[in-house]
Amino acid sequence: MTDITKEALSPPRSFLSQDAIQLFYRLLAVLLICAVLAVLNDSFLSLGNILNVLRQASLTFFIASGLTLVVLTAGLDLSVGANVALSACVAGTVIHTTGSPVLGILTGLACGGIVGLLNGIMVTALRIPSFIATYGMLWVLNGLTYWYMAGETLHGFPAGFRQIGSGYLFGLPIPVYLLLVFLGIGTLFAQRTIWGQEIYAIGANPVAARLSGIPVTRRLLLVYAVSGTMAGLASIIFLSRLNSAEADIGESLTLPAIAAVLIGGTSLFGGVGTVFGTFIGALILTLVLNGMNLLSVSANWQPLVTGIIVILAVWLDMKTRRRAQ
Amino acid sequence: MKQRLGYLALPLVLAAAFATQARADGETIAVFTKNQTNPFFQTVRVGADNMAKTLNAKTLQYIPTKPDSIPEQLSQIEDVVVKKPSAIVFTPVDYKAMVPGVEKINDAKIPVVNITDRSAGGKFLSFVGADDYSLGLETARFLLKTLGGKGNIVIIEGVKGSLTNVDRVRGFNDALKENPGAKLLASQPGNYQRLQALQVMENLMQSNAQIDGVLAANDAMAVGAIEALDGANRKAQVIGINGTKEAIDAIKSGKLLASGDYNGFYQGCLGTMMAIRSLRNEPVISEIVLKPTVITRDNYQPFDQPLEQRTCPTFEEAGKLGAK
């Protein structure tokens, strides 16, 4: 509560200038990591590896970009990974039975979006805290997916469909184009549209937002639906890149997505953060794993190093933020 | 209170009546597996169902909703002790942590057979399992033989610290030691996940211009590594472990060199068989450690059948499959 009061009493500030400082620090961190890795391994700075890292970061980014909007409203969506798993299994089945990738893609997006909308309804109409509502949803989705798949996997999809996740266009992997497109859309939407600004306002102070005439319920529904739809998109990329779907992919996707949002500087208390920051967060996580693989760091140390980087990034963020204020 | 106790006693009395009346068949076997996500346990469950049907018994499947959840399996044991099935076929989600659970089953005097992962404690009628170490050793030997005993090799490990991974990777490494001409480039974690294995492989290909062989600790990771190789237009011989349907398809199409079969179907069959035989006062085999089968292009046919159409071995065959 104290945070909201403090926010409400502080003078209105520009989101961009505050975030610009934060982004500067974050880009500095990326450059630092890159410099260290480039010194330690010759192959790190090759074009192939840079594209490789971007493509790997894209999947986490797609999930995390929608999640960023939810976190901006001071909410959390813990069901994103489970949503990717269910959407991938449903979309995969549709492609297998109808033979139509387009129909499969639309179903995957719709499945993700509907799950997101249900999350939004639980948060707004039923007033369940988002943390609990989406945690419940995580179990519901896991249950549905496990039951539906019954320990089987779906595999083997048409070559054309596989292009989305594995193909290249003018030497760049297709997921990297999608990454740039959604990075652009996300940034413009959050920073340059009224809806985007309203989302920041809801996160900063929901009471003030409501009193100033922002349709809070509708904006929250939108935000959860977008988060779900992005999970649906991620499921399509996953399916197309890995050529298969199985029930247990969700768990390994949720926490990295949340970590990317937080490392990217979006505050769990809402109202502060950017989609671009989330992209940097996804990039940092991917770079760390990529670097450890290139350097053949022992399997024992990898989770430990990742954990330390996450803690360090968030701590540095809070420190620099305090100084900036 | 008295009345409630009466209700509690009623099913027990009924069960006792049925038990004495129909001793020859109709037993209920509770089958405990670790999760609903790993196809391996699906093969175990189908094997158990198949055997139970053959012997005119029923199965009740207990599967944690959260994969490999220790508290959930413990509470399922508490439920089962109240329900009193005729016997239990048990895979612990954690071989050490579930020992108190096994002791609860022992205290309730329900006969129990241990399958797949050997429990660190408790009393069992019989153990039926396979050997992860020899599975790793034999699959890796096959890969190295195919490569002529030399080449650049990478290992993609499962979940660090898990019993299956420790033993499989030890098997891989021992096979590498037998082949001094082969060079281990890296041993990196893929956590049994397809996506993580794909990304690890993509990363390793960046710094290693020549990779000849990939030893993956399960099939999902092997298939992930193959996707990475295909994406980069590179070729390497890849092996996996578990003999999943997907792996068999990949072996048929020539993308996967081989997969080690953990014999989940047989483990389900034989575990259930031993449980039912002991209930019928027939002799049981106290320990069966199934020999690993390396599934290749030459012998995949029997594994290519849908699970439902496979047949369980007979008791006589069981004796030859690796009894001690």
Interface residues (C-beta under 8 A of the other chain):
Chain A: N41 D42 S43 F44 S46 G48 N49 N52 R55 Q56 L59 W139 N142 G143 Y146 W147 A150 G151 E152 T153 H155 G156 S166 F238 R241 L242 N243 S244 E246 A247 D248 I249 E251 S252 L253 L289 N290 N293 L294 S296 S298 A299 N300 Q302 P303
Chain B: N35 Q36 T37 N38 P39 F41 Q42 R45 T65 K66 P67 E157 K160 L185 A186 S187 Q188 P189 N191 Q193 R194 L195 Q196 L198 Q199 V200 E202 N203 L204 Q206 S207 A220 V223 G224 E227 D230 G231 T244 K245 E246 D249
